[in-house]
Amino acid sequence: MIAQYIEIKAANPDCLLFYRMGDFYELFFEDSVVASRALGIMLTKRRQASRRGHSNVRRAGRARQ
């Protein structure tokens, strides 16, 4: 999942990427920091084991309406 996010983000570096995760749309890494400040949404951090070493991934999200 994170690999797909990184691939899409690399193709669109100047955009905030909202990634659908079940009933939620989430942002990751620096996008989550920017969005949490601009939109007033909660910034969280989740420890995620990965072969690529992406642990402690910052996230921000909002429930789909």
Protein Blocks (a to p, Z undefined) as FASTA:
>chain_A
ZZmmmmmmmmmmmbccdddehjaccdehjllmmmmmmnopacdddddddfklpahiacdd
dddZZ
